[in-house]
Amino acid sequence: MSTPTRAAFPGAGALRETGRLFALGLDVLRLLPKRPFQFREFVQQCWFIAGVTILPTALVAIPFGAVIALQLGSLTEQLGAQAFTGAASVLAIIQQASPIVTALLISGAGGSAICADLGSRKIRDEIDAMEVLGVSPVQRLVVPRVLAAMLVAVLLNGMVSVVGVLGGYFFNVIMQGGTPGAYMASFGALARLSDVWVGEFKALVFGFIAGVVASYRGLNPPPGPKGVGEAVNQSVVVTFLLLFAVNFIVTLLYLQIFPAQRM
């Protein structure tokens, strides 16, 4: 009986890459409590990621909240349920829109920079030199960057939630003639503190995914400078796919554990 060749398993390469990606994520979790912790590198990465993402995130949050408020306001008006506009729009922003917007910008701006930095180090043989000297590249370079992406994602998610809610309130009350009291009353009646926590938890997980994927592609780029550019594109695309899949899973579990309230 002939032995199966590699050509018989076209998905073997993808499975191998997936396994290595998960292995890197587990290594990051394992090395988190290990000392010494690269605190200076962590602070630098936090400052850099926040610097390249805070302004785009704030600018994107305003139209995102406005679109959600306008769409839901129009729908609730057709159904004769204008009193529920505030609850629907605010919960949609806090639970869904805010973590996704934050994670996409963290991945597109911060993650791409992380991937390009590690990829350039790899093609200059700096990563190999660190391994020869007995220094773990994961602990020295990857862990601070992943932690920085997680922290900045959580902080930016709070900012996006506030900006999005204020934008939705403004457009619903000013442009659609909604009642400020009804907008806030419906939000207070249906929203729970757990809705805020699930949004922050999503941002934390999404930041971890963005940091791990960007670091993995940066440590394993195709040869040459062109390969680094390809690795950056791949990291952004893979992160986007994982974010939407994980968002669906987390949302499904949350709705099973905390069913929607009734007024």
Salt bridges, closest charged atoms under 4 A:
GLU17 OE2 - ARG20 NH1 3.63
GLU17 OE1 - ARG217 NH1 3.75
ASP27 OD1 - ARG30 NH2 3.47
GLU41 OE1 - ARG140 NH1 3.56
GLU41 OE2 - ARG145 NH1 2.90
ASP117 OD1 - ARG121 NE 3.34
ASP117 OD2 - ARG145 NH2 2.67
GLU126 OE1 - ARG121 NH1 3.60
GLU126 OE2 - ARG124 NH2 2.80
ASP128 OD1 - LYS122 NZ 3.26
